[in-house]
Amino acid sequence: MVTDNKFQNVCPSIVKSVVNCYSGNCSDTCRWSITLCNGGIKTSWWNKSINLSSHGLQNGSLKPNKTDKLLIESLLEMKLSQTALNQMQFFSNTNKCESVNRTISTYLPKNKNFSRNAIGRASAAVLKVNNNRDVALAKTLKAVGCGLGRKSRAAVALKKIRKHEIHDCAYQKNLRVKINMLKARKKQAINFLLNKRVRKRLSEYKKHQLEPKLCQNASPKEFVPQPGCSFWPD
C-alpha cells in the first residue's frame, strides 16, 4: 500500500522519467518510478500507449532539444511538483469546484438572463451535486410542503432514475468498457491520419476570415455596407 509520504516522494521523480522517456532513454528511471512502464522493448509505455502507437511513434522517434525538455518539465510540474501536491492535499486548488461549475453552467447558461430565479437555479445546481438528482428533488419538494409518498408514482420514477444513474456510472468505470473506448479512439486516430494523407488539401481556415473586407476599387460614395462591420468610411 502506497502511503501519502511515499506518493509525494515518488511523484516529483516522474517528471524526470517522462522527459527521459520522450528523449529515448526510458530504461534508466522508468522501471523504478513508474508502474505502467517497465523500461523494456515490449513492456515500455511506447508499446502500451494507444495514442503513441496510432500515430506510429516508437522509442527514439522524438528528438526534443533543451527548450522542448524545459517545456515538458514545466507542463508536468503543474500537476506533479511539490507545490501542486500540497494544493491537492489541502484542497487549495480548483479541482473541487469544476463539477459544480459545470452543473451551474447547465442551470444558468451564459446566453440567457435569469433576472428573477437565478439564485434559485444556482442553489438547485449545488443541491443536485451534493445529493444526487432524486434526493435533491425530494428535499426541494419537502421544503415547499409537497412531500413525496413512499409508493407514489413520482417516488417510483425517481428510484428508476437513480438506478439508471448508478448503472451508467458503473458502466463507465468498467475495465472492458475503458479498453473498448481506447481501441475506438485509436481506430479513429488511424483513420484520420490515413484520410489526411490520401486527401491532401489546404485548410479552409484563414486568419481574419470573418472580418469584413473593403473593396479597394469602390469609392466611398459607392460603398455598400456589409453586415457585421462596426466602422464605415464617411
VEXZARO-379648 format. One record per residue: x, y, z of N, C-alpha, C, CB in turn. Coordinates in pm, whole numbers, plus 50000, padded with zeros to 5 digits. Each point is the difference from the previous one (the first is absolute). Glycine has a CB too. Layout:
REM residues N
nc1/nc2/nc3/cac1/cac2/cac3/cc1/cc2/cc3/cbc1/cbc2/cbc3
X/Y/Z/X/Y/Z/X/Y/Z/X/Y/Z;
...
END
This chain:
REM residues 234
nc1/nc2/nc3/cac1/cac2/cac3/cc1/cc2/cc3/cbc1/cbc2/cbc3
50085/49880/50000/49915/50120/50000/50088/50125/50000/49816/49876/50123;
50152/50217/49786/50079/50122/49986/49947/50105/50097/50050/49947/49757;
50034/50100/50333/49960/50104/50094/50011/50137/49936/50075/49856/50191;
49872/50245/49881/50003/50136/49947/50143/50052/49987/49775/50041/50101;
50310/49928/49997/50138/50047/49995/50076/49936/49885/49995/50035/50247;
49983/49836/49732/50067/49932/49889/49951/50053/49867/50027/49796/50141;
49844/50233/49850/49944/50055/49877/50060/50136/49968/49787/49874/50043;
50228/50210/50059/50060/50131/49979/50147/49991/49962/49837/50094/50162;
50231/49805/49885/50142/49985/49965/50019/49945/49859/50050/49964/50241;
49853/49957/49712/50014/49936/49869/49957/50093/49887/49961/49778/50108;
49933/50301/49913/49943/50082/49893/50100/50097/49937/49783/49979/50115;
50294/50098/49961/50095/50091/49935/50103/49929/49912/49969/50150/50191;
50067/49726/49841/50097/49929/49916/49940/49955/49868/50114/49925/50206;
49753/50074/49784/49936/49961/49874/50029/50103/49892/49819/49881/50127;
50198/50245/49911/50028/50105/49902/50128/49968/49923/49884/50168/50145;
50221/49798/49926/50127/49965/49936/49986/49874/49917/50124/50109/50187;
49798/49795/49862/49984/49874/49927/49928/50022/49867/49995/49878/50218;
49902/50207/49781/49926/50026/49877/50088/50072/49899/49786/50010/50129;
50294/50085/49916/50090/50072/49910/50102/49904/49940/49970/50210/50134;
50085/49701/49948/50094/49900/49948/49932/49904/49903/50131/50018/50212;
49743/49950/49816/49927/49908/49913/49980/50059/49862/49884/49905/50199;
50071/50222/49793/49980/50064/49871/50132/50029/49930/49789/50099/50087;
50319/49906/49989/50132/50022/49939/50060/49871/49946/50034/50190/50155;
49902/49695/49870/50050/49872/49949/50079/49921/50100/50004/50102/49782;
50008/49946/50342/50076/49929/50103/49907/49971/50117/50218/50113/49929;
49696/49787/50054/49897/49972/50100/50035/49883/50089/49833/50091/49842;
50278/49844/50138/50030/49879/50078/50068/50030/50133/50020/49878/49786;
50025/50246/50235/50075/50031/50122/49909/50019/50120/50175/50104/49859;
49720/49974/50123/49917/50038/50116/49858/49947/49994/50137/50201/50018;
49816/49756/49865/49859/49962/49988/49967/49877/50084/49997/50098/49771;
50087/49802/50226/49966/49875/50067/50004/50014/50152/50091/49876/49804;
49961/50236/50248/50004/50019/50145/49898/50103/50049/50241/49941/49993;
49709/50145/49921/49913/50107/50048/49861/50001/49937/50204/50131/50038;
49773/49795/49854/49872/50001/49931/49947/49858/49992/50065/50205/49866;
49808/49777/50164/49943/49866/50005/49956/49950/49863/49927/50047/50232;
50037/50041/49675/49950/49958/49871/50109/49975/49898/49796/50127/50049;
50327/49901/49984/50111/49981/49907/50112/49926/50071/49939/50211/49874;
50100/49674/50070/50107/49920/50058/50135/50023/49934/49830/49831/50058;
50175/50260/49847/50127/50036/49940/50051/49905/49893/50049/50105/50210;
49877/49790/49757/50046/49908/49898/49949/50038/49862/50009/49822/50172;
50015/50088/49732/49956/50027/49863/49849/49980/49987/50225/49929/49914;
49725/49958/50136/49858/49969/49992/49922/50044/50123/50059/49808/49855;
50010/50223/50252/49933/50038/50124/50008/50150/50029/50051/49774/50087;
49998/50304/49818/50011/50144/50021/49869/50068/49962/50248/49991/49957;
49740/50135/50082/49880/50076/49970/49989/50032/49852/50009/50096/50228;
50102/49903/49701/49995/50023/49856/49921/49890/49931/50220/50118/50012;
49787/49761/50038/49929/49888/49941/49858/49986/50056/50218/49885/49967;
49761/50159/50158/49868/49985/50063/49905/50113/49964/50111/49880/50185;
49941/50239/49790/49914/50115/49976/49927/49987/49866/50155/50142/50137;
49713/49876/49867/49921/49994/49877/50021/50125/49916/49830/49857/50117;
50182/50258/49946/50017/50125/49925/50134/50004/49927/49854/50116/50167;
50253/49839/49899/50131/50000/49935/50006/49901/49885/50104/50067/50216;
49840/49813/49805/50005/49899/49894/49911/50036/49883/50048/49828/50173;
49839/50240/49852/49912/50039/49890/50064/50103/49909/49805/49951/50145;
50285/50130/49907/50072/50098/49919/50133/49947/49948/49890/50180/50132;
50138/49692/49892/50123/49940/49949/50125/50045/50071/49888/49984/49786;
50102/50061/50339/50116/50047/50075/50060/49885/50079/49902/50231/50015;
50228/49755/49978/50073/49898/50073/50110/50065/50082/49950/49829/49821;
50113/50090/50262/50107/50052/50084/50115/50051/49913/49935/49840/50185;
50097/50286/49831/50103/50063/49919/49947/50082/49885/50144/49816/50062;
49722/50185/49918/49943/50078/49889/50009/50149/50025/49847/49811/49952;
50142/50229/50174/50004/50142/50034/50142/50041/50037/49762/49990/50079;
50276/50130/49878/50132/50055/50030/49983/50138/50065/50104/49872/49806;
49856/50133/50320/49979/50130/50064/50133/50068/50032/49785/49917/50096;
50218/50215/49886/50118/50078/50037/49985/50050/50143/50036/50068/49759;
50054/50020/50282/49997/50050/50138/49873/50081/50028/50250/50004/50000;
49707/50073/49900/49878/50079/50019/49878/49910/50015/50101/50186/49868;
49892/49709/50051/49888/49906/50011/49999/49930/50135/50008/49966/49753;
50109/49997/50296/50007/49932/50130/49954/50092/50113/50188/49858/49914;
49853/50269/50079/49956/50095/50103/49849/50021/49993/50223/50113/49990;
49722/49889/49889/49856/50016/49985/49924/49881/50057/50040/50139/49796;
50010/49739/50177/49936/49880/50054/50007/49999/50152/50060/49874/49792;
50054/50163/50263/50014/50004/50146/49905/50102/50062/50239/49932/49976;
49748/50184/49962/49911/50102/50057/49854/49956/49995/50163/50176/49930;
49799/49753/49964/49862/49952/49990/49971/49891/50102/50001/50056/49757;
50093/49853/50262/49980/49892/50096/50003/50050/50144/50102/49842/49838;
49980/50258/50188/50009/50052/50136/49874/50074/50043/50245/50019/49970;
49669/50016/49935/49873/50061/50036/49912/49904/50079/50015/50143/49797;
50004/49727/50184/49919/49899/50071/50082/49913/50093/49848/50001/49807;
50283/49985/50169/50080/49904/50075/50107/50063/50088/49957/49841/49818;
50052/50290/50184/50099/50063/50086/49955/49995/50146/50071/50151/49811;
50020/49882/50279/49967/49998/50142/49893/50105/50033/50232/49920/50052;
49772/50194/49880/49898/50103/50023/49862/49953/49957/50174/50176/49969;
49819/49758/49914/49871/49948/49953/49948/49890/50091/50065/50058/49767;
50024/49857/50284/49957/49894/50091/49948/50058/50131/50167/49846/49897;
49897/50259/50152/49951/50064/50122/49862/50063/49979/50237/50044/50068;
49740/50014/49814/49869/50056/49971/49894/49892/49993/50110/50186/49876;
49924/49699/50067/49904/49890/49995/49974/49943/50139/50077/49947/49769;
50025/50050/50315/49984/49942/50134/49911/50087/50088/50226/49895/49977;
49791/50237/50013/49924/50092/50085/49880/50060/49927/50210/50051/50124;
49755/49895/49758/49882/50043/49924/50002/50151/49973/49870/49812/50102;
50247/50239/49865/50012/50142/49968/50007/50026/49850/50117/50031/50216;
49850/49869/49702/49995/50020/49856/49854/50007/49956/50221/49880/49969;
49756/50128/49902/49865/50018/49947/49935/49870/49955/50068/50226/49930;
49994/49658/50096/49941/49875/49953/49866/49972/50066/50229/49913/49961;
49758/50122/50166/49876/49972/50072/49884/50085/49950/50136/49938/50200;
49892/50168/49726/49895/50090/49952/49960/49972/49855/50086/50171/50157;
49986/49745/49772/49973/49981/49858/49865/49935/49976/50245/49982/49960;
49720/49915/50119/49871/49934/49981/49885/50094/50031/50106/49780/50056;
49911/50302/50048/49896/50097/50033/49986/50104/49890/50045/49965/50245;
50067/50081/49700/49994/50099/49893/49933/49944/49876/50207/50105/50090;
49820/49769/49876/49935/49939/49884/49850/49989/50021/50209/49873/49950;
49750/50088/50171/49857/49988/50027/49931/50135/49999/50046/49796/50135;
50019/50305/49922/49942/50134/50001/49987/50055/49858/50097/50041/50228;
49999/49927/49685/49992/50048/49861/49883/49938/49926/50246/50030/50001;
49710/49849/50039/49882/49940/49937/49871/50063/50054/50127/49786/49969;
49872/50250/50157/49882/50064/50058/49994/50149/49967/50006/49832/50184;
50109/50231/49800/50007/50143/49968/50089/50021/49878/49965/50060/50243;
49985/49910/49637/50083/50021/49880/50029/50148/49979/49901/49794/49897;
50214/50233/50043/50044/50139/49985/49921/50076/49895/50226/49927/50070;
49708/50002/49840/49927/50068/49893/49858/50038/50041/50138/49875/49836;
49826/50104/50291/49866/50035/50048/50012/50078/50131/49901/49795/49890;
50001/50292/50132/49994/50079/50122/49885/49951/50087/50099/50201/49881;
49931/49770/50244/49899/49958/50096/49995/50107/50110/50038/49750/49950;
49884/50354/50025/49996/50113/50093/49920/49970/50126/50021/50151/49805;
49890/49753/50191/49913/49973/50114/50047/49880/50083/49812/50097/49870;
50227/49797/50064/50027/49875/50072/50143/49952/49985/49764/49940/49968;
50332/50150/50011/50139/49958/49983/50055/49938/50128/50033/50181/49830;
49936/49879/50285/50050/49946/50127/49941/49862/50027/50027/50234/50089;
49844/49750/49881/49937/49870/50021/50056/49892/49910/49797/50119/50068;
50231/49913/49807/50056/49902/49908/50142/49961/50041/49859/50093/49816;
50219/50004/50230/50136/49968/50047/49995/49913/50125/50083/50216/49904;
49824/49813/50187/49987/49917/50121/49955/49859/49964/49945/50204/50133;
49968/49783/49768/49957/49867/49957/50115/49921/49939/49771/50090/49960;
50318/49979/49969/50116/49931/49942/50093/49947/50108/49984/50148/49799;
50042/49934/50304/50087/49955/50109/49934/49887/50079/50098/50231/50016;
49771/49777/50003/49928/49894/50071/50006/49868/49924/49848/50173/50099;
50146/49835/49769/50008/49878/49919/50139/49937/50009/49826/50094/49845;
50279/49988/50152/50136/49946/50007/50025/49932/50134/50077/50180/49844;
49870/49877/50262/50027/49946/50134/49912/49881/50037/50069/50227/50065;
49812/49759/49873/49905/49898/50045/49946/49911/49889/49940/50155/50179;
50108/49857/49698/49945/49927/49886/49862/50055/49963/50130/49793/50068;
49823/50165/49816/49879/50060/49945/49875/49963/50079/50108/49994/49777;
49877/49880/50263/49878/49957/50067/49989/50060/50140/50005/49788/49868;
50104/50208/50209/49997/50055/50136/49982/50152/49996/50147/49812/50080;
49914/50255/49823/49987/50145/49990/49855/50039/49972/50237/50016/49918;
49697/49912/49991/49861/50031/49970/49909/49972/50119/50043/49949/49760;
49982/49940/50311/49919/49968/50117/50017/50105/50109/50021/49756/49946;
50102/50292/50076/50022/50104/50101/49934/50132/49960/50215/49890/50063;
49790/50141/49809/49938/50125/49955/49849/49997/50019/50184/50029/49834;
49753/49859/50129/49855/49989/50017/49961/49999/50147/49988/49874/49785;
50093/50064/50299/49970/49998/50143/50013/50140/50060/50080/49763/50012;
50014/50316/49938/50019/50135/50053/49883/50092/49967/50245/49967/49978;
49690/50009/49908/49885/50084/49962/49868/49941/50047/50127/50078/49802;
49879/49812/50274/49878/49941/50055/49930/49902/49911/49978/50204/50125;
50091/49739/49776/49940/49902/49909/50083/49873/50002/49906/50184/49852;
50094/49748/50261/50080/49880/50011/49949/49887/49913/50056/50069/50229;
50034/49842/49731/49964/49885/49917/49967/49881/50087/50146/50085/49815;
49751/49841/50148/49969/49875/50068/50097/49891/49961/49761/50066/50009;
50255/49835/50077/50097/49894/49972/49963/49918/49878/50050/49991/50242;
49820/49990/49735/49955/49917/49889/49933/50082/49890/49972/49811/50160;
50051/50317/49840/49941/50084/49896/50070/49977/49866/49937/50172/50173;
49996/49869/49720/50057/49981/49866/50127/50082/49982/49770/49956/49910;
50233/50162/50150/50120/50083/49989/50118/49936/50072/49856/50204/49985;
50119/49737/50134/50108/49935/50074/50053/49879/49924/49899/50078/50215;
50011/49845/49723/50044/49885/49921/50082/50044/49880/49796/49873/50073;
50162/50237/49863/50075/50052/49885/50139/50048/50042/49785/50066/49890;
50224/49998/50226/50130/50046/50048/50093/49883/50032/49890/50204/50091;
50054/49688/49962/50081/49881/50027/50055/49940/49871/49863/49956/50205;
50055/50045/49690/50047/49949/49871/50112/50088/49944/49772/49903/49955;
50211/50229/50060/50104/50091/49952/50131/49977/50075/49824/50169/49942;
50166/49813/50189/50120/49974/50080/50064/49867/49962/49902/50133/50188;
50016/49767/49782/50052/49870/49959/50076/50010/49869/49810/49888/50119;
50136/50189/49786/50068/50019/49872/50131/50077/50018/49778/49998/49883;
50224/50101/50206/50123/50075/50024/50109/49911/50060/49864/50207/50033;
50099/49706/50061/50098/49908/50059/50052/49903/49894/49886/50019/50223;
50025/49934/49689/50042/49907/49894/50095/50069/49902/49782/49876/50023;
50186/50247/49938/50087/50072/49907/50136/50029/50061/49798/50102/49896;
50205/49932/50232/50127/50027/50067/50086/49874/50007/49890/50181/50135;
50047/49705/49899/50074/49874/50005/50045/49958/49860/49870/49932/50203;
50050/50098/49696/50035/49964/49862/50122/50078/49953/49760/49948/49952;
50246/50181/50081/50114/50082/49959/50129/49959/50070/49842/50186/49956;
50147/49758/50165/50118/49959/50075/50043/49857/49971/49932/50159/50176;
49992/49770/49743/50034/49862/49968/50130/49995/49919/49756/49937/50003;
50331/49970/50030/50130/49992/49934/49985/49964/49853/50104/49932/50216;
49807/49977/49751/49982/49961/49860/49945/50117/49918/49960/49762/50072;
49952/50316/49988/49946/50117/49929/50111/50102/49973/49775/49963/50108;
50312/50059/49990/50111/50093/49980/50093/49953/49890/49984/50065/50241;
50042/49803/49755/50088/49947/49895/49937/50017/49863/50093/49834/50163;
49776/50140/49826/49932/50016/49872/49998/50146/49955/49859/49801/50054;
50126/50290/50042/50002/50142/49965/50139/50043/49951/49820/50042/50170;
50285/49906/49892/50135/50032/49955/50027/49942/49862/50077/50006/50237;
49874/49872/49737/50016/49940/49867/49925/50081/49895/50025/49774/50106;
49857/50274/49929/49924/50082/49905/50072/50131/49971/49787/49897/50083;
50272/50165/50020/50077/50122/49979/50122/49975/49913/49921/50085/50221;
50144/49801/49797/50115/49966/49917/49957/49981/49855/50111/49892/50197;
49777/50041/49781/49952/49978/49864/49963/50132/49934/49916/49775/50067;
50022/50315/50007/49966/50131/49945/50125/50080/49965/49789/49998/50133;
50313/49995/49952/50123/50074/49971/50070/49946/49876/50026/50046/50244;
49975/49820/49741/50063/49940/49882/49924/50038/49874/50082/49809/50140;
49784/50185/49864/49920/50037/49883/50019/50147/49965/49833/49823/50060;
50179/50261/50041/50020/50143/49974/50133/50025/49931/49860/50054/50200;
50246/49880/49847/50131/50019/49939/50004/49944/49858/50104/49991/50227;
49831/49895/49750/49998/49942/49866/49924/50089/49902/50012/49772/50101;
49872/50278/49940/49924/50088/49912/50072/50132/49977/49790/49895/50082;
50284/50150/50018/50074/50124/49984/50113/49985/49899/49944/50062/50235;
50116/49819/49760/50107/49977/49902/49944/49980/49860/50138/49898/50180;
49747/50035/49810/49941/49974/49869/49943/50128/49940/49948/49765/50070;
49977/50309/50010/49934/50122/49952/50080/50121/50048/49772/49886/50002;
50333/50144/49926/50084/50114/50037/49939/50128/49943/50207/49852/50005;
49749/50232/50083/49946/50129/49958/50026/50103/50109/49823/49887/49859;
50182/50235/50099/50026/50107/50096/49877/50025/50087/50164/50103/49840;
49862/49940/50279/49890/50030/50091/49925/50124/49951/50126/49897/50192;
49743/50101/49824/49919/50114/49958/50008/50116/50099/49848/49841/49885;
50214/50137/50229/50010/50107/50099/50106/50101/49959/49926/49841/50181;
50041/50284/49831/50093/50109/49976/49985/50102/50112/49990/49964/49748;
50122/50093/50288/49997/50100/50106/49922/50123/49955/50221/49916/50086;
49697/50137/50004/49915/50117/49973/49898/49973/49890/50189/50147/50071;
49769/49726/49912/49907/49971/49892/49858/50050/50029/50139/49800/49945;
49829/50221/50183/49867/50049/50035/49991/50151/50003/49968/49793/50130;
50144/50275/49857/49997/50145/50001/49957/50052/49864/50180/50005/50174;
49742/50105/49821/49954/50053/49870/50115/50057/49919/49778/50052/50103;
50213/49931/49767/50103/50049/49909/49943/50116/49918/50107/49770/49988;
49972/50336/50000/49959/50116/49923/50049/49988/49857/50004/50142/50207;
49910/49896/49700/50037/49995/49859/50094/50117/49969/49780/49887/49939;
50336/50085/50009/50098/50104/49973/49962/50085/49879/50176/49854/50100;
49752/50088/49805/49965/50073/49878/49878/50090/50018/50097/49813/49870;
49821/50160/50232/49878/50078/50018/50030/50130/50074/49864/49789/50002;
50069/50316/49958/50015/50128/50068/49910/50002/50124/50055/50116/49782;
49968/49978/50310/49916/50006/50120/49852/50018/49970/50194/50094/50119;
49770/49977/49771/49860/50019/49967/49936/49870/49952/50048/50237/49942;
50030/49680/49989/49947/49875/49949/50009/49887/50101/50064/50074/49773;
49986/49958/50344/50022/49894/50100/49866/49949/50054/50222/50103/50063;
49762/49766/49937/49878/49936/50050/50031/49937/50134/49915/49956/49765;
50015/50082/50343/50029/49942/50132/49976/49850/50002/49939/50217/50106;
50145/49713/49967/49988/49856/50017/49961/49969/50144/50171/49960/49818;
49749/49938/50204/49961/49967/50138/50118/49950/50081/49771/49944/49919;
50231/50095/50208/50104/49955/50090/50117/50094/50013/49933/49777/49942;
50068/50334/49985/50110/50096/50008/49957/50118/50085/50085/49929/49773;
50002/50114/50316/49966/50107/50095/50051/50136/49955/50005/49831/50181;
50076/50178/49715/50056/50128/49958/49990/50011/49849/50158/50004/50198;
49795/50110/49755/49989/50024/49856/50058/50137/49969/49794/49853/49984;
50268/50160/49901/50056/50132/49963/49889/50099/49968/50206/49888/49912;
49820/50239/50112/49902/50105/49971/49994/50027/49850/50041/50103/50227;
END
